Amino acid sequence: MAKKYQSKHRRDLIKYSILIGISLLAILSVLVPLPYYIEMPGSAEDTKNFVTVDGKRDKQPGSFMLTTVGIQRGTLASLATAKLSSFQDIISQDELMGDSTDDEYDQLSNYEMTSSTNMAKKVALDLAKKPYKISYDGAYVMTVQEQSDFYDKLEPGDILYQVNDKKFKKTDDFMNYIKKQKLGQRITIHFFRDGNKEKAEGKIIDLPDAKKVGIGVTLTEQTSLKTKQDLEINVDDIGGPSAGLMFTLSLYQLLEDQDLRKGRDIAGTGTIMSDGTVGPIGGIDKKVVAADKAGATVFFAPNDEIDEETKKVYPDVQTNYEEAKEAAQKIKSKMKIIPVKTAEDALTYLKSIK
């Protein structure tokens, strides 16, 4: 009897130990973060909540919605779920943040949003033919990649104003000049640091992730803008530059006191350049999903051009517009996906709505 009891007791202990172990593994798979992140559909936010002109908000029916990509720290359970989802992508911490700390990454994202809102103000004022004064301070360094030949030579916060003997009046020209240089070519960059003029030498490198050559430095425009009207864009919990187009449209509607939407809920995405060009962004498929869920009937997508050289190297590469259309078809969305190269393209479409 004693032996049978001990044998049963031992089996019960093993059974309970296995159950406890499985329970602990299940808990750990949900709670313990791993060095991976999940990109997923985020939200579609009405720009009325962020934008004012002379203290007044947009009261016209309908909405202009900026769209976001959600980013979540991965656990074993969430990563397994993401693997099965069509609109969730797993990226490593290095891919997302590089060498940046959490604070540095947040600072970069917030600065990109600030720069984007300033550019949206400038473009909206141009489109509305309103006067303003703007001064270009230089190309502001946000990050320097470790593989860059300028790593340890340039720092976040440096303001670049000259390459070799060429000065620039906007960051777009600076970047276009860099892109035209040959791989391995040495250049001299002149910059301000803490108010002092300095310079650094380095070479042009291959940037496979960006599918181009460059210096491996993230730049944004450093400008000052003054205008008679008080244009405000106050965003707290959203970062990055991709709301530029939608902020431009929202500001323009207020400046011109027009009803561009005709009651429609209109979403979209895209960076905005100083000349009104709409630039491509990442994660547009996820933004389409977010916009559709929020009830948008129209979605503006950057129709960026892809050069022949890039197509040769990456034959499957798509424009943002093509990606957005494909995503809309996958989810059987009834949204109209509208390609835009400039903010004026978006306005032309809006003014055609009856």
JOBEL-V801989 format. One record per residue. N is the residue number from 0. RES is the residue in one small letter. PHI is phi in whole degrees, -180 to 180 (none if undefined). PSI is psi in radians with two decimals (none if undefined). OMEGA is omega in whole degrees, 0 to 359 (* if undefined). Layout:
n = [N | N]
res = [RES | RES]
phi = [PHI | PHI]
psi = [PSI | PSI]
omega = [OMEGA | OMEGA]
This chain:
n = [0 | 1 | 2 | 3 | 4 | 5 | 6 | 7 | 8 | 9 | 10 | 11 | 12 | 13 | 14 | 15 | 16 | 17 | 18 | 19 | 20 | 21 | 22 | 23 | 24 | 25 | 26 | 27 | 28 | 29 | 30 | 31 | 32 | 33 | 34 | 35 | 36 | 37 | 38 | 39 | 40 | 41 | 42 | 43 | 44 | 45 | 46 | 47 | 48 | 49 | 50 | 51 | 52 | 53 | 54 | 55 | 56 | 57 | 58 | 59 | 60 | 61 | 62 | 63 | 64 | 65 | 66 | 67 | 68 | 69 | 70 | 71 | 72 | 73 | 74 | 75 | 76 | 77 | 78 | 79 | 80 | 81 | 82 | 83 | 84 | 85 | 86 | 87 | 88 | 89 | 90 | 91 | 92 | 93 | 94 | 95 | 96 | 97 | 98 | 99 | 100 | 101 | 102 | 103 | 104 | 105 | 106 | 107 | 108 | 109 | 110 | 111 | 112 | 113 | 114 | 115 | 116 | 117 | 118 | 119 | 120 | 121 | 122 | 123 | 124 | 125 | 126 | 127 | 128 | 129 | 130 | 131 | 132 | 133 | 134 | 135 | 136 | 137 | 138 | 139 | 140 | 141 | 142 | 143 | 144 | 145 | 146 | 147 | 148 | 149 | 150 | 151 | 152 | 153 | 154 | 155 | 156 | 157 | 158 | 159 | 160 | 161 | 162 | 163 | 164 | 165 | 166 | 167 | 168 | 169 | 170 | 171 | 172 | 173 | 174 | 175 | 176 | 177 | 178 | 179 | 180 | 181 | 182 | 183 | 184 | 185 | 186 | 187 | 188 | 189 | 190 | 191 | 192 | 193 | 194 | 195 | 196 | 197 | 198 | 199 | 200 | 201 | 202 | 203 | 204 | 205 | 206 | 207 | 208 | 209 | 210 | 211 | 212 | 213 | 214 | 215 | 216 | 217 | 218 | 219 | 220 | 221 | 222 | 223 | 224 | 225 | 226 | 227 | 228 | 229 | 230 | 231 | 232 | 233 | 234 | 235 | 236 | 237 | 238 | 239 | 240 | 241 | 242 | 243 | 244 | 245 | 246 | 247 | 248 | 249 | 250 | 251 | 252 | 253 | 254 | 255 | 256 | 257 | 258 | 259 | 260 | 261 | 262 | 263 | 264 | 265 | 266 | 267 | 268 | 269 | 270 | 271 | 272 | 273 | 274 | 275 | 276 | 277 | 278 | 279 | 280 | 281 | 282 | 283 | 284 | 285 | 286 | 287 | 288 | 289 | 290 | 291 | 292 | 293 | 294 | 295 | 296 | 297 | 298 | 299 | 300 | 301 | 302 | 303 | 304 | 305 | 306 | 307 | 308 | 309 | 310 | 311 | 312 | 313 | 314 | 315 | 316 | 317 | 318 | 319 | 320 | 321 | 322 | 323 | 324 | 325 | 326 | 327 | 328 | 329 | 330 | 331 | 332 | 333 | 334 | 335 | 336 | 337 | 338 | 339 | 340 | 341 | 342 | 343 | 344 | 345 | 346 | 347 | 348 | 349 | 350 | 351 | 352 | 353]
res = [m | a | k | k | y | q | s | k | h | r | r | d | l | i | k | y | s | i | l | i | g | i | s | l | l | a | i | l | s | v | l | v | p | l | p | y | y | i | e | m | p | g | s | a | e | d | t | k | n | f | v | t | v | d | g | k | r | d | k | q | p | g | s | f | m | l | t | t | v | g | i | q | r | g | t | l | a | s | l | a | t | a | k | l | s | s | f | q | d | i | i | s | q | d | e | l | m | g | d | s | t | d | d | e | y | d | q | l | s | n | y | e | m | t | s | s | t | n | m | a | k | k | v | a | l | d | l | a | k | k | p | y | k | i | s | y | d | g | a | y | v | m | t | v | q | e | q | s | d | f | y | d | k | l | e | p | g | d | i | l | y | q | v | n | d | k | k | f | k | k | t | d | d | f | m | n | y | i | k | k | q | k | l | g | q | r | i | t | i | h | f | f | r | d | g | n | k | e | k | a | e | g | k | i | i | d | l | p | d | a | k | k | v | g | i | g | v | t | l | t | e | q | t | s | l | k | t | k | q | d | l | e | i | n | v | d | d | i | g | g | p | s | a | g | l | m | f | t | l | s | l | y | q | l | l | e | d | q | d | l | r | k | g | r | d | i | a | g | t | g | t | i | m | s | d | g | t | v | g | p | i | g | g | i | d | k | k | v | v | a | a | d | k | a | g | a | t | v | f | f | a | p | n | d | e | i | d | e | e | t | k | k | v | y | p | d | v | q | t | n | y | e | e | a | k | e | a | a | q | k | i | k | s | k | m | k | i | i | p | v | k | t | a | e | d | a | l | t | y | l | k | s | i | k]
phi = [none | -63 | -66 | -63 | -65 | -64 | -65 | -66 | -62 | -66 | -63 | -64 | -63 | -63 | -62 | -65 | -64 | -64 | -62 | -64 | -62 | -64 | -62 | -64 | -62 | -63 | -65 | -64 | -66 | -93 | -99 | -84 | -74 | -112 | -77 | -136 | -124 | -117 | -93 | -147 | -55 | -100 | -131 | -119 | -110 | -69 | -68 | -57 | -74 | -119 | -110 | -139 | -128 | 53 | 81 | -100 | -100 | -69 | -113 | -71 | -65 | 84 | -155 | -102 | -116 | -81 | -121 | -127 | -108 | -80 | -126 | -130 | -66 | -83 | -117 | -57 | -68 | -69 | -67 | -65 | -65 | -62 | -59 | -93 | -97 | -75 | -122 | -127 | -118 | -97 | -130 | -77 | -61 | -65 | -64 | -78 | -115 | 61 | -92 | -73 | -79 | -57 | -65 | -66 | -64 | -63 | -64 | -61 | -62 | -67 | -67 | -61 | -65 | -61 | -62 | -65 | -67 | -64 | -68 | -62 | -61 | -62 | -68 | -62 | -64 | -61 | -64 | -87 | 56 | -101 | -75 | -163 | -123 | -137 | -123 | -91 | -92 | 143 | -94 | -84 | -80 | -95 | -144 | -126 | -69 | -63 | -80 | -65 | -73 | -102 | -64 | 74 | -109 | -108 | -134 | -55 | 103 | -66 | -116 | -86 | -130 | -158 | -122 | 54 | -107 | -107 | -100 | -131 | -106 | -158 | -67 | -55 | -66 | -59 | -68 | -64 | -64 | -62 | -64 | -84 | -78 | -86 | -56 | 89 | -67 | -90 | -135 | -116 | -105 | -102 | -152 | -100 | -136 | 54 | 84 | -103 | -79 | -140 | -147 | -145 | -107 | -169 | -119 | -74 | -121 | -81 | -119 | -61 | -65 | -89 | 61 | -164 | -97 | 179 | -112 | 70 | -127 | -86 | -122 | -141 | -78 | -108 | -135 | -126 | -129 | -129 | -148 | -68 | -88 | -96 | -99 | -126 | -131 | -111 | -124 | -97 | -105 | -121 | -123 | 91 | -98 | -79 | -91 | -54 | -61 | -68 | -66 | -61 | -64 | -64 | -65 | -60 | -60 | -70 | -63 | -94 | 52 | -114 | -105 | -80 | -87 | 54 | 84 | -82 | -96 | -118 | -109 | 172 | -160 | 138 | -71 | -124 | -94 | -64 | -94 | 92 | -65 | -96 | -98 | -71 | -137 | -95 | 71 | -67 | -61 | -71 | -70 | -62 | -62 | -63 | -66 | -63 | -63 | -82 | 92 | -65 | -106 | -134 | -135 | -84 | -124 | -58 | -105 | -70 | -84 | -114 | -72 | -62 | -63 | -65 | -63 | -67 | -76 | -126 | -62 | -94 | -64 | -123 | -74 | -57 | -61 | -64 | -62 | -65 | -62 | -63 | -65 | -62 | -67 | -61 | -94 | 57 | -78 | -94 | -61 | -84 | -93 | -108 | -78 | -136 | -101 | -140 | -63 | -65 | -59 | -65 | -64 | -60 | -64 | -61 | -73 | -87 | -69 | -114]
psi = [-0.77 | -0.71 | -0.71 | -0.70 | -0.78 | -0.68 | -0.75 | -0.71 | -0.70 | -0.73 | -0.71 | -0.72 | -0.75 | -0.74 | -0.82 | -0.65 | -0.73 | -0.76 | -0.75 | -0.73 | -0.76 | -0.73 | -0.75 | -0.73 | -0.70 | -0.75 | -0.79 | -0.64 | -0.42 | -0.61 | -0.55 | 2.04 | 2.53 | 2.89 | 0.78 | 2.69 | 2.74 | 2.16 | 2.30 | 2.92 | 2.33 | -2.08 | 2.91 | 2.00 | 2.30 | 2.14 | -0.23 | -0.51 | -0.21 | -0.42 | 2.33 | 2.66 | 2.09 | 0.66 | -0.04 | 2.44 | 2.79 | 2.11 | 0.12 | 2.64 | 2.74 | -2.98 | 2.65 | 2.15 | 2.17 | 2.64 | 2.60 | 2.82 | 2.22 | 2.45 | 2.19 | 2.40 | 2.32 | 2.49 | 2.99 | -0.75 | -0.81 | -0.57 | -0.66 | -0.71 | -0.73 | -0.61 | -0.51 | -0.08 | 2.46 | -0.39 | 0.49 | 2.26 | 2.43 | 2.21 | 2.61 | 2.85 | -0.65 | -0.71 | -0.67 | -0.82 | -0.20 | -2.29 | 0.06 | 2.57 | 3.00 | -0.77 | -0.73 | -0.69 | -0.78 | -0.69 | -0.75 | -0.83 | -0.74 | -0.67 | -0.68 | -0.69 | -0.76 | -0.79 | -0.70 | -0.72 | -0.65 | -0.72 | -0.65 | -0.70 | -0.81 | -0.81 | -0.70 | -0.72 | -0.69 | -0.84 | -0.60 | -0.02 | 0.78 | 2.49 | 2.61 | 2.91 | 2.34 | 2.42 | 2.36 | 2.11 | -0.45 | -3.08 | 2.00 | 2.20 | 2.13 | -0.87 | 2.74 | 2.06 | 2.60 | -0.55 | -0.13 | 2.52 | -0.15 | 0.13 | 2.33 | 0.02 | -0.70 | 2.68 | 2.68 | 2.32 | -0.32 | 2.56 | 1.94 | 2.33 | -0.12 | 2.47 | 2.16 | -2.07 | 0.25 | 2.17 | 2.80 | 2.66 | -0.08 | 2.70 | -0.56 | -0.77 | -0.67 | -0.87 | -0.68 | -0.65 | -0.76 | -0.74 | -0.42 | -0.14 | 2.75 | 2.60 | 2.24 | -0.17 | 2.41 | 2.42 | 2.79 | 2.14 | 2.26 | 2.39 | 2.84 | 2.39 | 2.07 | 0.65 | -0.08 | 2.46 | 2.28 | 3.00 | 2.73 | 2.53 | 2.54 | 3.14 | 2.77 | 2.33 | 2.91 | 2.37 | 1.45 | -0.60 | -0.65 | -0.12 | 0.77 | 3.05 | 2.80 | -2.76 | 0.00 | 0.61 | 2.27 | 2.18 | 2.67 | 2.81 | 2.30 | 1.83 | 2.90 | 2.33 | 2.33 | 2.39 | 2.81 | -0.63 | 2.70 | 1.76 | 2.13 | 2.36 | 1.88 | 1.89 | 2.20 | -0.94 | 0.24 | 2.33 | 3.12 | 2.96 | 0.01 | -0.07 | 0.09 | -0.82 | -0.84 | -0.60 | -0.66 | -0.81 | -0.71 | -0.78 | -0.74 | -0.76 | -0.71 | -0.73 | -0.67 | -0.13 | 0.86 | 2.77 | 1.56 | -0.44 | -0.44 | 0.70 | -0.04 | 2.66 | 1.95 | 2.12 | 3.00 | -3.10 | 2.92 | 2.41 | 2.83 | 2.24 | 2.94 | -0.43 | 0.13 | -0.03 | 2.39 | 2.13 | 2.73 | 2.76 | 2.97 | 2.72 | 0.50 | -0.50 | -0.67 | -0.57 | -0.60 | -0.76 | -0.77 | -0.73 | -0.73 | -0.74 | -0.57 | -0.07 | 0.28 | 2.53 | -0.28 | 2.48 | 2.07 | 2.21 | 2.33 | 2.28 | 1.16 | 2.48 | 2.47 | 2.11 | 2.79 | -0.62 | -0.74 | -0.70 | -0.60 | -0.74 | -0.66 | 1.38 | -0.38 | 0.07 | 2.49 | 2.69 | 2.84 | -0.70 | -0.78 | -0.71 | -0.75 | -0.75 | -0.74 | -0.74 | -0.74 | -0.68 | -0.68 | -0.71 | 0.10 | 0.75 | 2.56 | 0.03 | 2.49 | 2.14 | 2.00 | 2.11 | 2.36 | 2.40 | -0.44 | 2.86 | -0.56 | -0.58 | -0.75 | -0.73 | -0.70 | -0.75 | -0.81 | -0.70 | -0.25 | -0.22 | 2.32 | none]
omega = [183 | 181 | 178 | 180 | 181 | 180 | 179 | 180 | 180 | 179 | 179 | 179 | 179 | 180 | 180 | 179 | 178 | 180 | 179 | 179 | 179 | 179 | 179 | 178 | 179 | 179 | 180 | 181 | 180 | 190 | 187 | 180 | 178 | 182 | 177 | 178 | 178 | 173 | 185 | 175 | 181 | 184 | 172 | 188 | 178 | 182 | 175 | 182 | 187 | 193 | 173 | 171 | 185 | 177 | 183 | 177 | 177 | 180 | 180 | 179 | 183 | 183 | 164 | 184 | 169 | 183 | 185 | 171 | 177 | 177 | 183 | 176 | 186 | 168 | 180 | 182 | 183 | 177 | 178 | 178 | 181 | 180 | 184 | 184 | 178 | 187 | 172 | 180 | 178 | 177 | 180 | 177 | 179 | 179 | 182 | 191 | 184 | 179 | 184 | 170 | 177 | 181 | 180 | 179 | 178 | 180 | 177 | 182 | 179 | 179 | 177 | 177 | 179 | 179 | 180 | 180 | 177 | 179 | 178 | 177 | 182 | 182 | 178 | 178 | 177 | 182 | 180 | 181 | 177 | 182 | 175 | 174 | 181 | 177 | 180 | 181 | 180 | 177 | 185 | 181 | 177 | 179 | 174 | 183 | 184 | 181 | 180 | 176 | 178 | 176 | 184 | 175 | 174 | 181 | 172 | 182 | 175 | 179 | 183 | 182 | 183 | 171 | 187 | 180 | 185 | 176 | 186 | 178 | 174 | 185 | 177 | 180 | 178 | 183 | 178 | 178 | 180 | 182 | 182 | 181 | 182 | 178 | 179 | 180 | 179 | 179 | 176 | 180 | 177 | 185 | 173 | 172 | 182 | 177 | 182 | 177 | 177 | 176 | 180 | 178 | 177 | 183 | 176 | 182 | 175 | 178 | 187 | 180 | 180 | 178 | 179 | 173 | 180 | 180 | 178 | 181 | 176 | 185 | 171 | 184 | 176 | 183 | 173 | 183 | 177 | 181 | 181 | 181 | 179 | 180 | 182 | 171 | 184 | 181 | 183 | 192 | 180 | 180 | 178 | 186 | 195 | 179 | 185 | 181 | 185 | 175 | 178 | 180 | 180 | 178 | 181 | 180 | 179 | 181 | 183 | 182 | 180 | 173 | 183 | 189 | 184 | 176 | 183 | 172 | 189 | 180 | 178 | 181 | 178 | 174 | 177 | 178 | 185 | 179 | 179 | 177 | 178 | 184 | 181 | 181 | 177 | 174 | 184 | 178 | 180 | 179 | 176 | 178 | 180 | 181 | 179 | 179 | 181 | 176 | 179 | 178 | 179 | 178 | 176 | 180 | 177 | 178 | 185 | 178 | 178 | 184 | 185 | 180 | 179 | 179 | 179 | 182 | 182 | 186 | 181 | 183 | 181 | 170 | 176 | 180 | 179 | 177 | 182 | 179 | 180 | 179 | 180 | 178 | 180 | 183 | 180 | 180 | 176 | 178 | 171 | 177 | 186 | 179 | 177 | 173 | 181 | 175 | 179 | 175 | 180 | 179 | 179 | 178 | 182 | 181 | 178 | 180 | 179 | *]
